[in-house]
Amino acid sequence: MRRAPAHCLAVLTLGFVSQVGQVLLLRELLMVFHGNELSIGIILAAWMGWVGIGSALGAILVEAGKKTPAAAGLPTVLPSYPPTFLPSFLVSAGLGPALLVTIFLIRRLRGFFALGPGAYLSLGDITVSSFVLMAPVCLLLGLQFVLLSRLWRQTDGVADTSGAGKTYIGEAAGNVLGGVLFTFVMVRHLNSFQSALVAGLLMPGAVLWLTRVKQDKKAGGGRAVLGSYLPPLLTSCLPTFIVVLLAAGGIWAVLGHLDVWAYRIQWRHFAPQHRLVETHRSKYGNIAIVQRDDQYSFFQSGHLIFSTAGPETNVPCLEEQDAAVLAHFALVQHEQPRRVLLLGGGLRGTLGAIVRHPVEQIDYIELDEVLTRVARPYVAESTRAALTDPRVRLLHGDGRLFVKQAGQKYDLVIVDVPDPATAVLNRYYTQEFFRQVRRRLHPDGVLVIGAVSTPGLRGTAVVNRNATLYHTLRSVFPSVLPVGGRFLFYAAGDASGQISADAQVLGQRYLQRDIQTEGFSHHHFALLLEPSQLRRVNWILRHHGRNPDAHRAGPQAGPLFPEPVAQQQRAEERLPPVRSRFFINSDFKPIGYYYTLMFWGHLTRAGHKEVFSSLLRIEPWWILPVVGLLLGTSVTLRMADGTRARRRGAYYAVLVAVATTGLSTMTLQIALLFSFQSTYGFVYEMVGLIVAIFMAGLALGTAFTHRYVADKANPNTLAMVQLSMAVLASLIAVVLPGVAQVESAALVLVLFSLLTFGAGWLNGVDFPLAAECCRALTRRAERAAGTVYAVELFGGCLGAAVASAVVAPVLGFGACCWLAAIANGTAFVVLLIVRRSHA
Amino acid sequence: MHRKNTLDRGLSKREFLQAGAGGICALCLWGLGGGNKGYGQPPPRWNVAGASPGFVRPRPAQWFSRAGGTKLRCELCPWSCELAPGQKARCRVRTNRGGTGYTLAYGNPVLVQEDPVERKPFFHVLPGSRALSISTAGCNLECKFCEVWDMALADPQEVHAYDMPPKAVIEHAKAANLRSISYAFGEPVVFYEYMYETAVLAKKQGLLNLMHTAGYIQPAPLKELSGLLDAVNVDFKSFDPAFYREMCGGELQPVLRTLRQLKAAGVHLEITNLLIPTLNDDLQKIRQMCTWIKQELGAQVPIHFARFYPLYKLTNLPPTPVSTLDNARNTALEVGLKFVYVARVTGHTGESTFCPDCGKVVIKRVGFVIDQMHLSGGQCTHCGAALGGRWQ
């Protein structure tokens, strides 16, 4: 009776280690890469790809080991030793060191490239380094999956793939556990190396425990188990484990220093001659604070989020000029702002500038509590004073959620968040968000938001992004004014005339408020609203995005001397309509973050900017050739004669079903997760809950198959599962926009939970069925389990890359669901074709 | 010694200018017509109301010499690119077409804007006046911190350009009642012929010719040009040769030579030094640079220490701490330079001009806005000291 719990513990630990390892490496790599959706996608693709290869290799290894240990490359010193346990232990023991070394290499990564300080890695660099660095850890994890499946099957004494199914369930549960423990415990108390050590010790510990249990059984007169073959060192595993723990204690302390040292190496390459003041781990990403003279810069997940004057700075306004200009420009866009809502940016100087205006209340929302806490000692004196100003209310949480739920109205809303580089950040630049803001504004209220630009506004990506922001704002607000150069401010409001492009009007408002501040004056408005630049920027943004090919062709340069802004505003009504597919950013078609990716492609200039531009051509029918190819192959296979050919056809169909399951699961997960974040709000715990619900669905689905349909593992059943997945995906595509309209947060949570659980459940049902079908065809359990696991991961890898980087932003989350539905539908038809031929 | 004019047909400089002048006359006859849109195509009308994508006006250019066979050597800048037929130079705008050297940066400015002269920046030239700036695509350096990378580091075929021959530039400047033409924001060296011919016309019309350049040019073409120039602002990127090599893809020595040559030619000179954290903000190097400037160019040469903001390839590098700019300014003043400015920190005291004799504010600036002016005829109204510059 104790064997099953021991196996459970081992596979649970595998899931735990896998999740912790993934999050650790992802966070570390994001500190080096640019943290956009594409780099996250590449890292995850590398992860899934290598785990898949690892499991395929594991299947080969186990099968080779069945014949002769030597042939499998196993130690021959124990000729009577069965091949599964020792490799499993060796793989477990290798995980820890592999994780530690990988983390260290990631910290050194920038040193391997000839990059200037502060420069981004190119897409090629990111891809190569992700795939190279991920390989050891992921291969070991993939191997371990197959080895543990085999161990469980051996213990059960069966010939089917139930061991793999159980491992699959356990691993899924371990993933959830790993995610929860990492977020709530490890990230707070352990550095990356210490977390890696914990993971690295747990895995061999669990495997040792497994053998110990087996040995006990043997001693108790049970049937022969693997433990009887253990070498003397391992038979006394408890003392060994104690020794290992003691050693780990010593290493623990060393790892504390190693972490600091490795960070210093990393930052020496990243920002040389800056002092690394502190590093912190928040659930939202690693934070680093660096100092140069009296300036402090804050990095989160590798992004420079802001630089600020230090407490010792005499005139913070000069150091924090960008923030001061944003704040004062925003405040004078309203004649008499009383209540102000600031989303992000307060620590970089925006808040310090706002409190100088005679406002009555300022609600300042910051997502990351850790950031506000650790930043306080290093920000300018004016910011610290502002944080204690009685008019200021600092709240931690998702700004979007706050806007949705806030009961009161504001005169001015300032959105000072980073550019829309990810789907999460993009939520602050969508039509739905602007509508929510408008509901929170008084009738004459003003929204001010900004985005990075270039002074010339010539590049396609940067103009597309800024024109999208302009047109999206314009679709909600009657009056929108873009202003600036390398950073564009947008003031949006109703047509009451509060918003002004007249430097004198704004200067007058500023002077009337009798603001005492050094380093800023009413003259700044004349600089910001310099006519030639102002007119040109307005002309480009108002005109761009109205031609059929505007998203690819780039902007028109406009007339040499465009008319004044007021005339442009009046003339705008007569312009052709905006191409909304490419120039309206919405929660469900987040094109904004795609343009940010394109812009990053231009900046790194590694030749892939054309790729981004070409992918903008994507049309839904592009899927048809792939569908045609899959169906055509299955028809060809059906027409072939002979048992072998029929078997090959069935094998093909099963693998297609497995791959589509991986792909559709990933695309559905992306669509559901991103939509949930937009609809509900980005609450880390809730997002974690949605992921956990998916995993729970996965585990329960697998368990359900084991219990009820294990004896029906054939292409027919698999086809029905595929059909169910296609129906569910279609259902999600249809109801998703409706769910977004639901106001009740609880109802949104329930609906998303149900949909996510359904997707996870069907995925869970599919795996053991497919593995068993595969085994029936190949007659080899581990080969079947390893192959199915690998193919599913490859499908997932493809789904992650295609959905997050292209389909979601360009075609929308609905298209992701339809992609999943088509993929599963195709697999259904392929299985039907093959089934008939089989019959 | 470089040949002054080495078109493949052996065109002399005089012939070249005559051809250029003839061309301009022809343009006048056409009214608003002129220029070639695409090689070998009939000239279109000017299209200054809007720009067209990839518009070029290929035209035989100066400063090419034979390099054996059909190869040509461009002698405009220190790269001395050897070009096989069909090949483009590093600057992207000079090419060998069938054994003849052509420029693709003539009469097709990507940037045309009218703004204060302080924005170039020129602080000792017609304060408070406005200039017409032009620039084409292309650059002969490749700085990782380029602010106009979408123009300077682009092929002319990749960007929208205005159809605007030299005469049109002058007409616009006169019509807008501007005092000067500024060849700035991009790299004017690469549109040498366009700048040269515009400068000739501007001179005749009484407009000042202002150039903002990285100074990466050979002595001979610079000598031809300097007679037409009234003021030059040189981007002196660093006093460290390694910085030029690693961050800009160039060398320091040609820039030093350009600065000396401009000084010797009597052109009003200002210097901009963009201080990038950790890359070129070492105070020792700044001191060496300022000492060199004082010894070689004179203490009266204004220097602008500009703040770096994260951009282009250095998007993740923090901006220059203002204290670094303060230290650089103090160092330059200690060395003995008389006019030391801080740029791109609006509201900083270092934006204003102080009289080197009485120490009082002569021109108080906030960015490019002139708040107060205590200067008359180039003299401080407080003490009467003469300040170097083109004040009228």
Interface residues (C-beta under 8 A of the other chain):
Chain A: H34 G116 P117 G118 A119 Y120 F270 A271 P272 Q273 H274 V290 R292 D293 D294 Q295 S297 F299 G302 H303 L304 S307 T313 V315 C317 L318 E319 Q321 D322 T454 P455 G456 R458 G459 V462 R486 E518 G519 F520 S521 H523 H524 A526 L527 E530 S532 Q533 R536 A553 G554 P555 Q556 A557 G558 P559 L560 F561 H602 L603 T604 R605
Chain B: V48 A49 G50 A51 P53 V110 L111 V112 Q113 E114 D115 P116 K144 E147 V148 W149 D150 M151 L153 A154 V159 H160 A161 Y162 M164 H172 E246 M247 P277 T278 L279 Y309 P310 L311 Y312 K313 L314 T315 N316 L317 P318 P319 P321 V322 S323 T324 V345 T346 G347 H348 V366 G367 F368 V369 D371
